[in-house]
Amino acid sequence: MIKRTLSLALLSALVLTACKEKPKQETIEVQETEVATAVEDDFVTTTYVNEENKELEVVYNNTQGTATFVFEGETVELEQKQSASGVWFKNDSFELRGKGNDIELLKDGEVVFSHQDDVVTTTLEDKDGQTLDITFNNTAGTAKAYLNGGEQIDLVAEKAASGFWYKNDQYELRGKGEKLELKKDGEIIFKN
């Protein structure tokens, strides 16, 4: 009986001791680290030529939203502004606005430089009544053609012995004056 009482006392002591001890809580430390990511700036350099054959080279930083150029010996940086269409950059004295390749530079509200591409648009008809609408951008060396009002065909100028020659992987436009032919995959699809 003594053995049983001692066993019971020992067991009771163990249970009481186990109930009194609080469970250990582990503390986990979370360390936050900042990861620096290197973002390279997206620069585009465009040179515009005005009617007096003067050049204006503009470096656009598309990442930062700035335009930088040198005008009359002064380095000018403009900040991009929200525009409905085209581009708009401005600072306290200068403003650069444009759409496509056409731009105007204003200083204190007055136009001091402007560039407009040499664009020619024509519509031709062949003997079968097909129409070919073409917009030539002589400055950029490109042409956009639409056969019977269909999808846009983008072409790039090639060096021609005489006349003109524009092409892409599938189409070829050749001509002299108002006479031309458009080929698709080597076959003539329009000739006036």
Secondary structure as UniProt FT lines:
FT   HELIX           2..20
FT   STRAND          43..49
FT   TURN            51..52
FT   STRAND          55..61
FT   TURN            62..65
FT   STRAND          66..71
FT   TURN            72..73
FT   STRAND          74..80
FT   STRAND          87..90
FT   STRAND          94..99
FT   TURN            100..101
FT   STRAND          102..107
FT   TURN            108..109
FT   STRAND          110..115
FT   STRAND          119..125
FT   TURN            127..128
FT   STRAND          131..137
FT   TURN            138..141
FT   STRAND          142..147
FT   TURN            148..149
FT   STRAND          152..157
FT   STRAND          164..167
FT   STRAND          171..176
FT   TURN            177..178
FT   STRAND          179..184
FT   TURN            185..186
FT   STRAND          187..191
//
